[in-house]
Amino acid sequence: MYQYDLGNQGTALWNPGSEINVPSVTYTHDVRTVIVKLQCSTTGAEEFEVLGEDPMNYYTFRLTHKCACWNGCSSE
């Protein structure tokens, strides 16, 4: 099996989003960049999706969870 590092906690950059972009966290390692788009779940759904690599070395994922909602996990 072949594996490589996509990023680490020390490179994390928070993006709070805007009217057209959802909140996200970006990680980097060497030439690779990972963006994890955060999707608020008000139904209890929990999902981590691989959206793909495009362009090369730029990976996109989506995390759907209640903690992605504004103050969704404030009591935890």
URWO-V326871 format. One record per backbone hydrogen bond with DSSP energy under -0.5 kcal/mol. CO is the residue of the C=O (numbers start at 0). NH is the residue of the N-H. If there is no record, write none. Layout:
co	nh
CO	NH
CO	NH
//
This chain:
co	nh
7	10
8	11
12	25
14	23
20	17
22	37
23	14
24	35
25	12
26	33
27	7
28	31
31	28
32	58
33	26
34	36
34	60
35	24
36	38
36	62
37	39
38	64
39	41
46	63
48	50
48	61
51	53
51	59
54	57
56	32
57	53
58	34
59	50
59	51
60	36
61	48
61	63
62	38
62	64
63	46
64	40
64	67
65	68
68	71
70	73
72	75
//
